[in-house]
Amino acid sequence: MSPNLLEAIQAARTAYSQHAWADATELFLIADAESELDVDDLEALVWAAGISARDRVMLDGLERLYGHYAASENHVECARTAFWCGLRNMMMGEVGLGSGWLQRASKHAEQTAPDCVQRGYLLLPQVYMHRGKGDYEAAIDLADKAIAIGENGEDPDLIAMAGSLKGGILFRLGRIDEGYIPIDEAMLLASSQRLSPVVCGVVYCEIVASCCRVLEMVRAREWTAILTDWCRRNPQAKAFNGVCQVHRAEVLQLEGNWSEAFAEAERAGDGLTGTTEHTAMANAAYRRGEILRLRGAFDKSDAEYRRAAEIGIDPQPGLALLRLAQGRRDEAIAGIRRALETAGDMPRKTALLPAGIEMFIACGDLDEAERLCGEMSDIAERFGTEILARVADQGRASLALAHGQFGDAVPALTRARRYWSEFGAPYLVARLRVDIARACAELGDAESAEREFDAAEHIFEELGAAPDLARILEMRAGSKAAGRLTARERQVLSLVADGGTNREIADELDVSPKTVNRHIENIFGKLGVSSRAAAVAKGLQSGLIGARGRG
């Protein structure tokens, strides 16, 4: 071996040991071009290339390793290399190639001992397949078998991969507490540095994605921080860094760090360019679309949603919410209705239902909103998590507001606001404050309404949430223009004009006479009058109520 070649190989090995994956890949390739690498160095090239998103280099190396082991009839290593060839091809969308390699791996595994761990690895593609078809119980059964083989063979990589998959599937079924058992074990293996670098990245990403999918955002935030730290220690882990940035952008957006979230989503998109991580690239575009929509940059938001769709994900509910904000209600309803009807599982439906409830209420279809609220409540009860319970609360409260049941809305809105305040999600808190303010105003508590409006307005200003800020300013201006009478007070005044007594008005509105009396006192104070006749006269004069008779 020439001194130059020896120096290149040593430099490649050093880079590999320092987790400089892209550097190691290039250095091994330089050495390999001069003289074919030995098996150990070729193995290192394979994993360095895989971590740095050089998929073709990884697959070429795996095929060479397979050829080497096949020549010596080493069925264990043949099964291992063929498995990774198959799995990576499948993940890249090369289904035919992937299937062929997995079949080859299976034939070699049949020649190994019954407890060989490679038999366990070959169960993982079947887990993915059954998960994709929605056959979750079969997927869990296969994952359990893989975990058992991994435990018997003392193979932490297999245990962690199968465990992370099983936990995520249990999440999809709403069995959250049960799902955390294999997930926590996988995280423990990852954090204790017992996993190979590639598997460690795969496990971290799988777990964080599973948590985000079922809105387990407390754990998602915690584990995104762990994944971020791992990526910082592995700066050349290109594919994993990009996926991590997408998850981090989602958490940052929820925390109100919109500028940082957008920048992170941009970095994710740039970093994933040229890789086969198409879903992550699409999710990065979707995240950018969400932030732009909330800021009122509707044209740019539309472009990002379209980009996400072109790459390969359904840009709902964001696109439907954008259409609603643009006043294109028919398109909004058609989009969210189609997404709800084609949702593949409960987590996907969970992501769509809150937006669906909001849109159907906005469009006046309260019956459909009621049906969706029922679905959301059923899912929240099945999953048993506080976050989903609060999401269901908010949906029910929004519907109560739409029905004029203001007293019923406030407790649920307050519970939801308290939860998101403790989490640290300012935008959601502000939206809830607006609804609480509306309810308080309708109940005659003008002071509390103004306090909630003030707090929400301040948050929207800080976030740059232009559409929400415009809406709240319009609401407050409208209230002043209407003599500061709430909608309920105008309704009471209209019934007074019709000649209704306090008891009759109370019966019609399904409230107590005492409540009606309080509304009338508020009306007198706001209009500066002291009698029912004077209030009616001023209401007719100012246009607060229309002229009509009791028939």
Number of C-alpha atoms within 10 A of each C-alpha: 8 9 8 11 16 12 14 20 21 15 17 27 21 14 20 22 12 13 19 21 27 24 21 28 26 16 22 28 21 15 21 18 11 13 12 12 17 10 14 10 17 20 17 22 28 25 25 29 26 24 27 25 23 20 19 14 17 25 22 13 22 24 18 16 22 21 15 15 18 16 9 9 12 15 21 21 19 27 31 24 26 26 28 21 25 27 23 21 22 18 14 15 13 13 15 12 16 23 18 15 24 25 17 16 28 22 14 22 25 15 13 16 11 11 13 17 25 30 25 24 28 23 19 22 20 15 25 17 14 17 20 12 10 15 13 20 16 15 25 22 13 22 29 20 16 27 28 18 22 25 14 13 16 13 17 20 23 26 27 30 27 29 28 29 26 29 29 27 25 21 23 23 19 21 17 21 13 13 21 21 14 23 25 16 17 27 21 13 18 22 15 8 11 14 21 12 20 16 17 24 23 16 26 26 20 18 27 27 21 22 23 20 19 25 18 19 19 14 14 23 21 12 21 28 17 17 27 18 13 21 20 12 13 20 16 20 25 24 24 30 25 27 28 28 26 31 29 25 28 27 23 19 21 20 18 18 16 24 15 14 25 24 14 24 31 21 17 28 23 13 18 22 14 12 16 17 17 20 14 26 28 25 28 31 28 29 28 29 30 28 23 21 25 23 19 19 16 18 12 14 25 21 15 25 26 20 20 25 17 12 15 15 19 17 25 21 21 25 24 25 25 27 18 19 17 12 11 13 19 12 16 25 19 11 20 24 17 11 21 19 9 11 14 13 11 19 20 16 20 22 19 21 24 19 18 27 26 18 22 22 21 14 15 11 12 18 12 14 25 18 12 23 25 15 17 27 20 14 21 21 15 14 22 15 18 14 20 22 21 22 22 27 23 27 28 24 28 26 23 20 20 15 12 16 19 23 15 14 25 23 15 24 26 19 16 24 23 15 15 20 15 10 15 14 19 23 23 18 23 24 19 26 23 24 24 27 24 25 28 22 23 23 20 22 16 19 12 16 21 17 13 21 23 16 15 25 23 13 19 22 12 11 18 16 20 16 16 21 19 12 13 19 14 12 15 15 12 13 15 12 12 16 16 18 24 24 18 19 23 21 17 24 25 21 21 19 22 16 15 16 13 19 15 15 23 18 13 12 17 10 13 13 17 12 14 22 16 14 24 22 17 18 26 16 12 13 16 12 16 12 12 17 13 14 22 24 16 16 22 17 12 13 12 20 19 13 14 10 9 8 4
